[in-house]
Amino acid sequence: MTQSQTRHAERVVSQFKDMLSATGRQHVGEKHFADLALLIEAAIDAALLDENAHYVSELERLCQRMKRSGEHFDAESAASQVVNE
């Protein structure tokens, strides 16, 4: 995970802590807050992986279109060369 993801998770946990009373913070404890930060980081990571998978799919479709277009262009070029000969 990147530093920015870690910092973001820490900010979310800090904001959550601010929402709790002092007693609530003591009851939850630092270990659980650290666990929460890890869960948030994992969620951010999963969301980024999903987004990257979407972009990969888009790029694969674009590559296929470009390949088909190139094959179509090559077929037309070959046909016009035969006609011109």
C-alpha positions, 0 to 999 in steps of 0.5 A: 500500500502506498504512503498516501493510502496509509495517511488517508486511513490514519486520517479516517481513524483520527476523525472516527476517534474524534467522534467518540467520547474519551471513555469510548476511545479508552474502551476501544483501545489503540490496537483496535484503532490500528486494526481499523486503519488496516481494514480501511487501507485494505478497502482502499486497495481493493477499490483501486484494484477494481478500478485498475481492472476496469481500465485494463478491460478498456485497454484490451477492448481498445487494442482489439479495435485497433487490431481489427482496424489495422487488419481491415486497412491491410485487407483494403490496401492489398485489394487496391494493389491487386486492382492497380496492377 
